[in-house]
C-alpha cells in the first residue's frame, strides 16, 4: 500500500487540550482527554470518548515529549466510530507557527535514528 501522506506519522505520548472555536466566539470545551495515535507536521490522529463534529475547529495545546506546549488550530476532517475506544479522529493543522512545526520535524529525525 502506497503512503499518500506528505509527512510521516509519529507515535508519541502527548497530552492535548481542546477548545472549540465557534463563529460566535470561543466556546470552551474543558479539558477533553484524548489519546494521540499519531502526529505529523500536517496533522494529528487521536481517539476520545466525546463526539466531535467533522468540519469544526479547535484551538489546541499539545504538550510534547520535551514537555513544551505546541499551540495549533486543528480542523476535524475524519471520524470513525470505535465501540471499544469511543471515536477515532483525523485532524489537520490549520494554524501552527514554523517554530512549533519544526519541533515535530526534529522529533521525527530523532525518532528515525
ZATOR-826300 format. One record per atom (N, C-alpha, C, O): residue in three letters; chain; atom name; z, y, x. Coordinates in nm, 4 decimals. Example, Ala and Ser with C-alpha at 12.3 -4.5 7.8 and 13.67 -1.06 7.14 Angstrom:
REM ZATOR-826300
{ala,A,N,{0.7800,-0.5690,1.3190}} {ala,A,CA,{0.7800,-0.4500,1.2300}} {ala,A,C,{0.7800,-0.3300,1.3200}} {ala,A,O,{0.8465,-0.3319,1.4236}} {ser,A,N,{0.7080,-0.2250,1.2850}} {ser,A,CA,{0.7140,-0.1060,1.3670}} {ser,A,C,{0.7870,0.0030,1.2900}} {ser,A,O,{0.8039,0.1138,1.3409}} 
REM end
This chain:
REM ZATOR-826300
{unk,A,N,{0.0000,-0.1175,0.0839}} {unk,A,CA,{0.0000,0.0000,0.0000}} {unk,A,C,{0.0000,0.1247,0.0890}} {unk,A,O,{0.0805,0.1361,0.1815}} {unk,A,N,{-0.0888,0.2152,0.0606}} {unk,A,CA,{-0.1030,0.3354,0.1427}} {unk,A,C,{0.0004,0.4408,0.1027}} {unk,A,O,{0.0228,0.4660,-0.0157}} {unk,A,N,{0.0623,0.5012,0.2028}} {unk,A,CA,{0.1601,0.6080,0.1789}} {unk,A,C,{0.0857,0.7359,0.1448}} {unk,A,O,{0.0031,0.7824,0.2233}} {unk,A,N,{0.1143,0.7937,0.0276}} {unk,A,CA,{0.0441,0.9139,-0.0166}} {unk,A,C,{0.1222,1.0405,0.0145}} {unk,A,O,{0.0694,1.1510,0.0021}} {unk,A,N,{0.2475,1.0250,0.0546}} {unk,A,CA,{0.3305,1.1432,0.0794}} {unk,A,C,{0.2893,1.2126,0.2081}} {unk,A,O,{0.2476,1.1487,0.3048}} {unk,A,N,{0.3019,1.3469,0.2071}} {unk,A,CA,{0.2738,1.4250,0.3269}} {unk,A,C,{0.3870,1.4131,0.4272}} {unk,A,O,{0.3652,1.4194,0.5481}} {unk,A,N,{0.5096,1.3956,0.3757}} {unk,A,CA,{0.6263,1.3916,0.4623}} {unk,A,C,{0.7020,1.2608,0.4407}} {unk,A,O,{0.7182,1.2148,0.3277}} {unk,A,N,{0.7475,1.2026,0.5496}} {unk,A,CA,{0.8194,1.0769,0.5459}} {unk,A,C,{0.9525,1.0922,0.4737}} {unk,A,O,{1.0226,1.1919,0.4910}} {unk,A,N,{0.9867,0.9918,0.3919}} {unk,A,CA,{1.1149,0.9926,0.3236}} {unk,A,C,{1.2248,0.9511,0.4201}} {unk,A,O,{1.2040,0.8683,0.5087}} {unk,A,N,{1.3415,1.0101,0.4013}} {unk,A,CA,{1.4569,0.9747,0.4836}} {unk,A,C,{1.5678,0.9236,0.3941}} {unk,A,O,{1.5891,0.9756,0.2845}} {unk,A,N,{1.6382,0.8220,0.4406}} {unk,A,CA,{1.7553,0.7730,0.3706}} {unk,A,C,{1.8763,0.8334,0.4383}} {unk,A,O,{1.8913,0.8216,0.5599}} {unk,A,N,{1.9621,0.8975,0.3625}} {unk,A,CA,{2.0783,0.9583,0.4244}} {unk,A,C,{2.1904,0.9769,0.3246}} {unk,A,O,{2.1705,0.9707,0.2032}} {unk,A,N,{2.3083,0.9997,0.3784}} {unk,A,CA,{2.4264,1.0197,0.2973}} {unk,A,C,{2.4488,1.1697,0.2828}} {unk,A,O,{2.4974,1.2354,0.3749}} {unk,A,N,{2.4132,1.2230,0.1671}} {unk,A,CA,{2.4291,1.3663,0.1444}} {unk,A,C,{2.4964,1.3887,0.0093}} {unk,A,O,{2.4970,1.3005,-0.0765}} {unk,A,N,{2.5523,1.5064,-0.0079}} {unk,A,CA,{2.6111,1.5445,-0.1357}} {unk,A,C,{2.5274,1.6592,-0.1917}} {unk,A,O,{2.4848,1.7484,-0.1183}} {unk,A,N,{2.5049,1.6552,-0.3227}} {unk,A,CA,{2.4215,1.7562,-0.3863}} {unk,A,C,{2.4962,1.8180,-0.5040}} {unk,A,O,{2.5597,1.7481,-0.5830}} {unk,A,N,{2.4872,1.9495,-0.5138}} {unk,A,CA,{2.5417,2.0210,-0.6287}} {unk,A,C,{2.4241,2.0856,-0.6996}} {unk,A,O,{2.3445,2.1553,-0.6366}} {unk,A,N,{2.4120,2.0634,-0.8304}} {unk,A,CA,{2.3004,2.1168,-0.9078}} {unk,A,C,{2.3471,2.2279,-1.0001}} {unk,A,O,{2.4538,2.2192,-1.0609}} {unk,A,N,{2.2660,2.3322,-1.0099}} {unk,A,CA,{2.2926,2.4407,-1.1039}} {unk,A,C,{2.1607,2.4716,-1.1730}} {unk,A,O,{2.0640,2.5112,-1.1079}} {unk,A,N,{2.1563,2.4536,-1.3045}} {unk,A,CA,{2.0310,2.4689,-1.3783}} {unk,A,C,{1.9892,2.6152,-1.3865}} {unk,A,O,{2.0716,2.7029,-1.4127}} {unk,A,N,{1.8625,2.6404,-1.3644}} {unk,A,CA,{1.8056,2.7745,-1.3767}} {unk,A,C,{1.7269,2.7819,-1.5069}} {unk,A,O,{1.6279,2.7108,-1.5240}} {unk,A,N,{1.7705,2.8671,-1.5983}} {unk,A,CA,{1.7020,2.8847,-1.7261}} {unk,A,C,{1.6326,3.0201,-1.7288}} {unk,A,O,{1.6632,3.1089,-1.6492}} {unk,A,N,{1.5395,3.0343,-1.8210}} {unk,A,CA,{1.4695,3.1618,-1.8344}} {unk,A,C,{1.5651,3.2740,-1.8745}} {unk,A,O,{1.5457,3.3897,-1.8373}} {unk,A,N,{1.6688,3.2380,-1.9510}} {unk,A,CA,{1.7632,3.3394,-1.9981}} {unk,A,C,{1.8630,3.3791,-1.8897}} {unk,A,O,{1.9429,3.4705,-1.9101}} {unk,A,N,{1.8595,3.3136,-1.7780}} {unk,A,CA,{1.9569,3.3388,-1.6728}} {unk,A,C,{1.9997,3.2056,-1.6149}} {unk,A,O,{1.9261,3.1072,-1.6221}} {unk,A,N,{2.1164,3.2027,-1.5587}} {unk,A,CA,{2.1619,3.0808,-1.4940}} {unk,A,C,{2.2680,3.0131,-1.5795}} {unk,A,O,{2.3673,3.0753,-1.6170}} {unk,A,N,{2.2472,2.8879,-1.6097}} {unk,A,CA,{2.3482,2.8076,-1.6774}} {unk,A,C,{2.4017,2.7100,-1.5745}} {unk,A,O,{2.3256,2.6334,-1.5153}} {unk,A,N,{2.5288,2.7125,-1.5537}} {unk,A,CA,{2.5857,2.6274,-1.4502}} {unk,A,C,{2.6110,2.4875,-1.5034}} {unk,A,O,{2.6780,2.4692,-1.6051}} {unk,A,N,{2.5571,2.3905,-1.4344}} {unk,A,CA,{2.5968,2.2524,-1.4553}} {unk,A,C,{2.7053,2.2326,-1.3525}} {unk,A,O,{2.6777,2.2345,-1.2325}} {unk,A,N,{2.8254,2.2141,-1.3955}} {unk,A,CA,{2.9314,2.1917,-1.2981}} {unk,A,C,{2.8847,2.0774,-1.2094}} {unk,A,O,{2.7889,2.0076,-1.2427}} {unk,A,N,{2.9502,2.0588,-1.1000}} {unk,A,CA,{2.9077,1.9596,-1.0021}} {unk,A,C,{2.8601,1.8312,-1.0693}} {unk,A,O,{2.9372,1.7653,-1.1390}} {unk,A,N,{2.7362,1.7964,-1.0492}} {unk,A,CA,{2.6797,1.6726,-1.1016}} {unk,A,C,{2.6717,1.5759,-0.9847}} {unk,A,O,{2.6073,1.6048,-0.8837}} {unk,A,N,{2.7368,1.4615,-0.9983}} {unk,A,CA,{2.7330,1.3647,-0.8893}} {unk,A,C,{2.5971,1.2961,-0.8894}} {unk,A,O,{2.5559,1.2370,-0.9892}} {unk,A,N,{2.5291,1.3047,-0.7776}} {unk,A,CA,{2.4016,1.2349,-0.7627}} {unk,A,C,{2.4063,1.1518,-0.6360}} {unk,A,O,{2.4701,1.1892,-0.5376}} {unk,A,N,{2.3391,1.0406,-0.6399}} {unk,A,CA,{2.3243,0.9560,-0.5215}} {unk,A,C,{2.1827,0.9754,-0.4707}} {unk,A,O,{2.0864,0.9339,-0.5352}} {unk,A,N,{2.1705,1.0383,-0.3556}} {unk,A,CA,{2.0388,1.0649,-0.2982}} {unk,A,C,{1.9810,0.9349,-0.2449}} {unk,A,O,{2.0456,0.8641,-0.1676}} {unk,A,N,{1.8594,0.9042,-0.2866}} {unk,A,CA,{1.7937,0.7821,-0.2399}} {unk,A,C,{1.7007,0.8116,-0.1231}} {unk,A,O,{1.6800,0.7269,-0.0362}} {unk,A,N,{1.6449,0.9318,-0.1216}} {unk,A,CA,{1.5592,0.9706,-0.0105}} {unk,A,C,{1.5378,1.1202,-0.0146}} {unk,A,O,{1.5533,1.1848,-0.1182}} {unk,A,N,{1.5017,1.1738,0.1010}} {unk,A,CA,{1.4742,1.3172,0.1106}} {unk,A,C,{1.3664,1.3375,0.2158}} {unk,A,O,{1.3611,1.2653,0.3154}} {unk,A,N,{1.2818,1.4349,0.1934}} {unk,A,CA,{1.1800,1.4714,0.2920}} {unk,A,C,{1.1692,1.6222,0.2895}} {unk,A,O,{1.2388,1.6898,0.2137}} {unk,A,N,{1.0825,1.6732,0.3719}} {unk,A,CA,{1.0631,1.8183,0.3750}} {unk,A,C,{1.0089,1.8688,0.2413}} {unk,A,O,{1.0304,1.9847,0.2059}} {unk,A,N,{0.9402,1.7845,0.1683}} {unk,A,CA,{0.8771,1.8295,0.0443}} {unk,A,C,{0.9555,1.7985,-0.0829}} {unk,A,O,{0.9278,1.8564,-0.1879}} {unk,A,N,{1.0536,1.7073,-0.0748}} {unk,A,CA,{1.1236,1.6744,-0.1982}} {unk,A,C,{1.2427,1.5829,-0.1776}} {unk,A,O,{1.2802,1.5497,-0.0651}} {unk,A,N,{1.3010,1.5429,-0.2903}} {unk,A,CA,{1.4224,1.4632,-0.2881}} {unk,A,C,{1.4196,1.3640,-0.4035}} {unk,A,O,{1.3702,1.3946,-0.5120}} {unk,A,N,{1.4727,1.2459,-0.3792}} {unk,A,CA,{1.4866,1.1457,-0.4840}} {unk,A,C,{1.6340,1.1151,-0.5007}} {unk,A,O,{1.7068,1.1046,-0.4020}} {unk,A,N,{1.6791,1.1007,-0.6253}} {unk,A,CA,{1.8209,1.0733,-0.6471}} {unk,A,C,{1.8431,1.0046,-0.7808}} {unk,A,O,{1.7578,1.0083,-0.8695}} {unk,A,N,{1.9583,0.9425,-0.7933}} {unk,A,CA,{1.9995,0.8835,-0.9203}} {unk,A,C,{2.1239,0.9561,-0.9683}} {unk,A,O,{2.2059,1.0008,-0.8881}} {unk,A,N,{2.1373,0.9674,-1.1001}} {unk,A,CA,{2.2603,1.0218,-1.1578}} {unk,A,C,{2.2729,0.9739,-1.3022}} {unk,A,O,{2.1762,0.9274,-1.3626}} {unk,A,N,{2.3927,0.9862,-1.3554}} {unk,A,CA,{2.4211,0.9411,-1.4915}} {unk,A,C,{2.3751,1.0416,-1.5969}} {unk,A,O,{2.3558,1.0051,-1.7129}} {unk,A,N,{2.3577,1.1667,-1.5578}} {unk,A,CA,{2.3226,1.2728,-1.6524}} {unk,A,C,{2.1713,1.2780,-1.6718}} {unk,A,O,{2.0948,1.2656,-1.5761}} {unk,A,N,{2.1293,1.2964,-1.7970}} {unk,A,CA,{1.9864,1.3076,-1.8239}} {unk,A,C,{1.9406,1.4509,-1.7991}} {unk,A,O,{1.9904,1.5448,-1.8612}} {unk,A,N,{1.8453,1.4666,-1.7078}} {unk,A,CA,{1.7873,1.5967,-1.6755}} {unk,A,C,{1.6436,1.5968,-1.7263}} {unk,A,O,{1.5771,1.4932,-1.7269}} {unk,A,N,{1.5972,1.7111,-1.7678}} {unk,A,CA,{1.4627,1.7208,-1.8233}} {unk,A,C,{1.3577,1.7412,-1.7142}} {unk,A,O,{1.3804,1.8132,-1.6170}} {unk,A,N,{1.2424,1.6764,-1.7323}} {unk,A,CA,{1.1299,1.6963,-1.6411}} {unk,A,C,{1.0787,1.8388,-1.6600}} {unk,A,O,{1.0712,1.8883,-1.7724}} {unk,A,N,{1.0437,1.9042,-1.5499}} {unk,A,CA,{0.9929,2.0409,-1.5556}} {unk,A,C,{1.1021,2.1463,-1.5494}} {unk,A,O,{1.0737,2.2658,-1.5580}} {unk,A,N,{1.2276,2.1026,-1.5345}} {unk,A,CA,{1.3365,2.2001,-1.5224}} {unk,A,C,{1.3650,2.2263,-1.3759}} {unk,A,O,{1.3330,2.1453,-1.2889}} {unk,A,N,{1.4257,2.3411,-1.3504}} {unk,A,CA,{1.4530,2.3862,-1.2139}} {unk,A,C,{1.6029,2.3904,-1.1905}} {unk,A,O,{1.6806,2.4239,-1.2799}} {unk,A,N,{1.6421,2.3558,-1.0686}} {unk,A,CA,{1.7829,2.3576,-1.0325}} {unk,A,C,{1.8002,2.4230,-0.8966}} {unk,A,O,{1.7249,2.3980,-0.8024}} {unk,A,N,{1.9009,2.5065,-0.8898}} {unk,A,CA,{1.9427,2.5628,-0.7618}} {unk,A,C,{2.0348,2.4564,-0.7028}} {unk,A,O,{2.1335,2.4182,-0.7657}} {unk,A,N,{2.0042,2.4095,-0.5851}} {unk,A,CA,{2.0832,2.3007,-0.5267}} {unk,A,C,{2.1477,2.3438,-0.3961}} {unk,A,O,{2.0960,2.4265,-0.3209}} {unk,A,N,{2.2612,2.2845,-0.3738}} {unk,A,CA,{2.3279,2.2962,-0.2445}} {unk,A,C,{2.3395,2.1536,-0.1942}} {unk,A,O,{2.4100,2.0715,-0.2529}} {unk,A,N,{2.2700,2.1247,-0.0852}} {unk,A,CA,{2.2649,1.9891,-0.0305}} {unk,A,C,{2.3436,1.9882,0.0994}} {unk,A,O,{2.3064,2.0530,0.1972}} {unk,A,N,{2.4531,1.9135,0.0984}} {unk,A,CA,{2.5313,1.9026,0.2221}} {unk,A,C,{2.4718,1.7876,0.3020}} {unk,A,O,{2.4721,1.6726,0.2581}} {unk,A,N,{2.4207,1.8210,0.4208}} {unk,A,CA,{2.3501,1.7216,0.5005}} {unk,A,C,{2.4427,1.6555,0.6019}} {unk,A,O,{2.5615,1.6866,0.6101}} {unk,A,N,{2.3855,1.5640,0.6783}} {unk,A,CA,{2.4602,1.4802,0.7729}} {unk,A,C,{2.5414,1.5588,0.8741}} {unk,A,O,{2.6397,1.5068,0.9268}} {unk,A,N,{2.5031,1.6835,0.9030}} {unk,A,CA,{2.5763,1.7649,1.0005}} {unk,A,C,{2.6870,1.8450,0.9320}} {unk,A,O,{2.7562,1.9241,0.9960}} {unk,A,N,{2.7029,1.8237,0.8015}} {unk,A,CA,{2.7975,1.8962,0.7158}} {unk,A,C,{2.7511,2.0381,0.6850}} {unk,A,O,{2.8230,2.1143,0.6203}} {unk,A,N,{2.6303,2.0744,0.7313}} {unk,A,CA,{2.5726,2.2040,0.6951}} {unk,A,C,{2.5223,2.1938,0.5513}} {unk,A,O,{2.4941,2.0847,0.5018}} {unk,A,N,{2.5117,2.3082,0.4856}} {unk,A,CA,{2.4625,2.3108,0.3487}} {unk,A,C,{2.3237,2.3737,0.3457}} {unk,A,O,{2.3032,2.4843,0.3958}} {unk,A,N,{2.2291,2.3020,0.2867}} {unk,A,CA,{2.0922,2.3495,0.2694}} {unk,A,C,{2.0798,2.3980,0.1255}} {unk,A,O,{2.1089,2.3240,0.0316}} {unk,A,N,{2.0366,2.5223,0.1089}} {unk,A,CA,{2.0129,2.5777,-0.0255}} {unk,A,C,{1.8649,2.5627,-0.0580}} {unk,A,O,{1.7788,2.5985,0.0222}} {unk,A,N,{1.8364,2.5095,-0.1763}} {unk,A,CA,{1.6966,2.4931,-0.2159}} {unk,A,C,{1.6866,2.4952,-0.3678}} {unk,A,O,{1.7813,2.4604,-0.4384}} {unk,A,N,{1.5705,2.5364,-0.4165}} {unk,A,CA,{1.5411,2.5257,-0.5589}} {unk,A,C,{1.4496,2.4043,-0.5737}} {unk,A,O,{1.3503,2.3901,-0.5024}} {unk,A,N,{1.4858,2.3171,-0.6682}} {unk,A,CA,{1.4036,2.1978,-0.6920}} {unk,A,C,{1.3484,2.1999,-0.8341}} {unk,A,O,{1.4050,2.2622,-0.9239}} {unk,A,N,{1.2371,2.1304,-0.8519}} {unk,A,CA,{1.1816,2.1074,-0.9846}} {unk,A,C,{1.1802,1.9573,-1.0073}} {unk,A,O,{1.1300,1.8816,-0.9243}} {unk,A,N,{1.2358,1.9146,-1.1206}} {unk,A,CA,{1.2341,1.7725,-1.1566}} {unk,A,C,{1.0916,1.7380,-1.1998}} {unk,A,O,{1.0388,1.7979,-1.2935}} {unk,A,N,{1.0294,1.6413,-1.1315}} {unk,A,CA,{0.8908,1.6063,-1.1634}} {unk,A,C,{0.8767,1.4630,-1.2155}} {unk,A,O,{0.7724,1.4266,-1.2698}} {unk,A,N,{0.9818,1.3817,-1.1989}} {unk,A,CA,{0.9712,1.2420,-1.2410}} {unk,A,C,{1.1089,1.1901,-1.2806}} {unk,A,O,{1.2091,1.2227,-1.2169}} {unk,A,N,{1.1131,1.1090,-1.3864}} {unk,A,CA,{1.2382,1.0453,-1.4264}} {unk,A,C,{1.2093,0.9019,-1.4685}} {unk,A,O,{1.1170,0.8761,-1.5457}} {unk,A,N,{1.2885,0.8098,-1.4173}} {unk,A,CA,{1.2798,0.6704,-1.4573}} {unk,A,C,{1.4165,0.6277,-1.5070}} {unk,A,O,{1.5178,0.6529,-1.4417}} {unk,A,N,{1.4194,0.5627,-1.6233}} {unk,A,CA,{1.5460,0.5133,-1.6761}} {unk,A,C,{1.5813,0.3830,-1.6061}} {unk,A,O,{1.4979,0.2937,-1.5916}} {unk,A,N,{1.7066,0.3740,-1.5629}} {unk,A,CA,{1.7573,0.2538,-1.4975}} {unk,A,C,{1.8914,0.2238,-1.5634}} {unk,A,O,{1.9906,0.2920,-1.5377}} {unk,A,N,{1.8937,0.1222,-1.6478}} {unk,A,CA,{2.0140,0.0957,-1.7268}} {unk,A,C,{2.1375,0.0711,-1.6402}} {unk,A,O,{2.2494,0.0992,-1.6830}} {unk,A,N,{2.1185,0.0199,-1.5212}} {unk,A,CA,{2.2332,-0.0089,-1.4341}} {unk,A,C,{2.2875,0.1179,-1.3674}} {unk,A,O,{2.4087,0.1325,-1.3521}} {unk,A,N,{2.1988,0.2091,-1.3277}} {unk,A,CA,{2.2410,0.3255,-1.2489}} {unk,A,C,{2.2240,0.4589,-1.3207}} {unk,A,O,{2.2552,0.5633,-1.2634}} {unk,A,N,{2.1763,0.4581,-1.4422}} {unk,A,CA,{2.1526,0.5845,-1.5126}} {unk,A,C,{2.0068,0.6218,-1.5065}} {unk,A,O,{1.9226,0.5547,-1.5661}} {unk,A,N,{1.9759,0.7283,-1.4349}} {unk,A,CA,{1.8385,0.7777,-1.4244}} {unk,A,C,{1.8037,0.7996,-1.2785}} {unk,A,O,{1.8870,0.8423,-1.1986}} {unk,A,N,{1.6785,0.7696,-1.2451}} {unk,A,CA,{1.6307,0.7990,-1.1091}} {unk,A,C,{1.5304,0.9127,-1.1207}} {unk,A,O,{1.4385,0.9079,-1.2025}} {unk,A,N,{1.5491,1.0160,-1.0373}} {unk,A,CA,{1.4661,1.1359,-1.0427}} {unk,A,C,{1.3901,1.1582,-0.9140}} {unk,A,O,{1.4350,1.1226,-0.8051}} {unk,A,N,{1.2743,1.2177,-0.9300}} {unk,A,CA,{1.1985,1.2693,-0.8175}} {unk,A,C,{1.1877,1.4189,-0.8384}} {unk,A,O,{1.1538,1.4646,-0.9476}} {unk,A,N,{1.2162,1.4952,-0.7342}} {unk,A,CA,{1.2089,1.6412,-0.7447}} {unk,A,C,{1.1402,1.6964,-0.6207}} {unk,A,O,{1.1507,1.6409,-0.5113}} {unk,A,N,{1.0700,1.8066,-0.6406}} {unk,A,CA,{1.0048,1.8719,-0.5278}} {unk,A,C,{1.0794,2.0008,-0.4961}} {unk,A,O,{1.1354,2.0657,-0.5845}} {unk,A,N,{1.0789,2.0361,-0.3688}} {unk,A,CA,{1.1399,2.1613,-0.3276}} {unk,A,C,{1.0438,2.2752,-0.3606}} {unk,A,O,{0.9285,2.2751,-0.3173}} {unk,A,N,{1.0924,2.3718,-0.4375}} {unk,A,CA,{1.0124,2.4886,-0.4737}} {unk,A,C,{1.0449,2.6021,-0.3778}} {unk,A,O,{0.9562,2.6750,-0.3335}} {unk,A,N,{1.1716,2.6158,-0.3466}} {unk,A,CA,{1.2140,2.7225,-0.2569}} {unk,A,C,{1.3127,2.6696,-0.1550}} {unk,A,O,{1.4176,2.6156,-0.1901}} {unk,A,N,{1.2780,2.6856,-0.0291}} {unk,A,CA,{1.3666,2.6451,0.0805}} {unk,A,C,{1.3281,2.7290,0.2012}} {unk,A,O,{1.2099,2.7523,0.2263}} {unk,A,N,{1.4277,2.7739,0.2755}} {unk,A,CA,{1.3953,2.8527,0.3942}} {unk,A,C,{1.3334,2.7629,0.5010}} {unk,A,O,{1.3555,2.6418,0.5022}} {unk,A,N,{1.2567,2.8228,0.5894}} {unk,A,CA,{1.1981,2.7463,0.7001}} {unk,A,C,{1.3074,2.6843,0.7861}} {unk,A,O,{1.2914,2.5738,0.8377}} {unk,A,N,{1.4177,2.7555,0.8012}} {unk,A,CA,{1.5291,2.7043,0.8821}} {unk,A,C,{1.5847,2.5768,0.8217}} {unk,A,O,{1.6108,2.4801,0.8933}} {unk,A,N,{1.6033,2.5758,0.6882}} {unk,A,CA,{1.6566,2.4567,0.6224}} {unk,A,C,{1.5567,2.3410,0.6264}} {unk,A,O,{1.5956,2.2255,0.6439}} {unk,A,N,{1.4281,2.3721,0.6103}} {unk,A,CA,{1.3250,2.2681,0.6181}} {unk,A,C,{1.3234,2.2081,0.7584}} {unk,A,O,{1.3020,2.0881,0.7753}} {unk,A,N,{1.3460,2.2920,0.8577}} {unk,A,CA,{1.3480,2.2459,0.9960}} {unk,A,C,{1.4639,2.1483,1.0199}} {unk,A,O,{1.4505,2.0537,1.0974}} {unk,A,N,{1.5767,2.1714,0.9537}} {unk,A,CA,{1.6916,2.0804,0.9669}} {unk,A,C,{1.6529,1.9393,0.9225}} {unk,A,O,{1.6927,1.8407,0.9845}} {unk,A,N,{1.5753,1.9309,0.8148}} {unk,A,CA,{1.5298,1.7995,0.7666}} {unk,A,C,{1.4320,1.7387,0.8663}} {unk,A,O,{1.4373,1.6187,0.8933}} {unk,A,N,{1.3424,1.8212,0.9215}} {unk,A,CA,{1.2481,1.7723,1.0231}} {unk,A,C,{1.3211,1.7187,1.1458}} {unk,A,O,{1.2857,1.6136,1.1992}} {unk,A,N,{1.4224,1.7913,1.1897}} {unk,A,CA,{1.4979,1.7487,1.3084}} {unk,A,C,{1.5671,1.6160,1.2820}} {unk,A,O,{1.5669,1.5273,1.3674}} {unk,A,N,{1.6258,1.6023,1.1647}} {unk,A,CA,{1.6908,1.4760,1.1306}} {unk,A,C,{1.5892,1.3620,1.1346}} {unk,A,O,{1.6188,1.2534,1.1843}} {unk,A,N,{1.4698,1.3873,1.0821}} {unk,A,CA,{1.3669,1.2832,1.0809}} {unk,A,C,{1.3314,1.2386,1.2210}} {unk,A,O,{1.3114,1.1195,1.2450}} {unk,A,N,{1.3230,1.3332,1.3147}} {unk,A,CA,{1.2922,1.3000,1.4549}} {unk,A,C,{1.3998,1.2071,1.5112}} {unk,A,O,{1.3688,1.1054,1.5733}} {unk,A,N,{1.5258,1.2427,1.4891}} {unk,A,CA,{1.6360,1.1601,1.5395}} {unk,A,C,{1.6410,1.0252,1.4693}} {unk,A,O,{1.6740,0.9238,1.5308}} {unk,A,N,{1.6088,1.0241,1.3422}} {unk,A,CA,{1.6104,0.9002,1.2649}} {unk,A,C,{1.5029,0.8027,1.3133}} {unk,A,O,{1.5203,0.6811,1.3052}} {unk,A,N,{1.3924,0.8567,1.3635}} {unk,A,CA,{1.2821,0.7724,1.4111}} {unk,A,C,{1.3078,0.7113,1.5486}} {unk,A,O,{1.2435,0.6132,1.5861}} {unk,A,N,{1.4016,0.7689,1.6236}} {unk,A,CA,{1.4263,0.7211,1.7602}} {unk,A,C,{1.4942,0.5847,1.7622}} {unk,A,O,{1.5217,0.5310,1.8695}} 
REM end
